[in-house]
Amino acid sequence: MSEAEWIAGARAAMDGFMAAFNARDAEAIRSTWFHFPHVRFHSGKVTVMETPADFVNLVWNSQTQSKGWGYTKWDYVETIDAGAEKVHFRVQFTRFRPDHSVLGTYRSLYIVTFRDGRWAIQGRSSWAE
């Protein structure tokens, strides 16, 4: 596989995750778009989800910074580095209310890994909830 194919596979995982996230499809995230253990740096914490059963989403029913969330869109997804087993992305995403007004915009780092024959997100770091 070429570097372009690694990046395309990893990027497809990013887009699949975003579609599942916006659909509130926790099962698709657990089974297809995340690898476990999954690590998230956020809100001054480090959350390690060892197994799919540990998946936690703070946005869908938030009463804090994402209260009133409707959907999220990538503003950009830029490749930082790529290899046959791992791709690092620098991203920015915006969260919107159902009326399309902006809740917030966040920069983040995503680590997408190739394991068990598929690309999936294994680590994230952001300032978002």
N, C-alpha and C positions, 0 to 999 in steps of 0.2 A: 504494500500500500504506500502511496506517496504522501508527502506532507499535506498537499491540497485535500486528499481524501481523509486524512486524520482530522483536519480542521472542519471539513464538511460534515463528517460524522458527529463530531463534538458539537458543532453548531446546530445540527438537527436535534440533538438532545436538549440544547438550550431552548429551542423553539417549541419542542414537544412539552417540556416542563412548563413553559409560559402558558401554552394552551390549556394544559391540565390545571394549572394554578387558577387561571381565569374561570375555568369550568367548575372549580372547587372539587376536583376529582382526586381525592386523597389516595385512592387505590392505584390510579395510574402513576401518580408520583412515587408511591411506595414500590410498585412492581416494575416500572419501566424507566422512569426519569431520574431516580436517585440510586446510587450505590451506597451500601452500608458496610462498615460504619460511615455515617455522614456527619461532617463537622461544620458548625456554623459559629462564626464570631459575630456578635451583635449585641447592642444595648449594654456594652461593658461586660458581657459574659461570653463564655464558650459553651456551646451546647453540643454534646456528642450523642447522636442517635445511633446506638449500636445495631439495632435491628429495625425492620420496617414497622414493627409494632410501636417503636419509640418515636415515630414521626409526629412532630408537633408543628402546627401552623398558628402563628400569632396574629395573622392579618384578617382572616375571614370573619371572625367575630370580635374584632378588637374594640376595646372601649378607650384606647389611648391614641397614639399617633396615627393609626389607620382607621379610626372610627368613621363609618360611613363609606368604607371601601367598596368600589364597584368592579374595577378591573385594573390591570397593570400592563404597560407596554415597554418594550426595550426602546431606549433612545439611541443607543449604539451598543454594539458588541464587537470589541476589537481583540484580535489575537495578540497575546504577549509572547507566547512561546508554544511550540507544538512538538510532540514526539509521538511515537507509535502507541504509547500507553497513557499519555496524559497531555491535555491541552489547557493552558491558562488563558482566561479571558478577562479583560478589563471591560466593565460594562457600566452603563447608567440606565436606570429605569425610572419611570414615573408612575405613581399610583393615582388613580382617578376615582372620583365619586361616580355614581350612576348617571348623574347629569353632565358628565364629562369635565367638571371642574377639577382642578389639580389638588390632590391631598399632599403630595410631596415628591421630590425628585432625589434619587440616591445613587451615589457611585458605589461600585462593589467589585470584588474579585471573585471569579468562579473558577473552580478546578473541576474539569470533566475528565473522567478516566475510562479506559477501555478494559473491561473485565467481563468474563463469562460471555464473550461474543457480542457485547454491546457497549455503546458509549452512554454514560450517565453521569450526572453531577454527583461529586463526592465531597466537595467543600465549598464554602461560601464565606465571605467576609464583607460586612457592610455596616453602615450607620443606621440602617433601617431597623425598625422593630422586628 
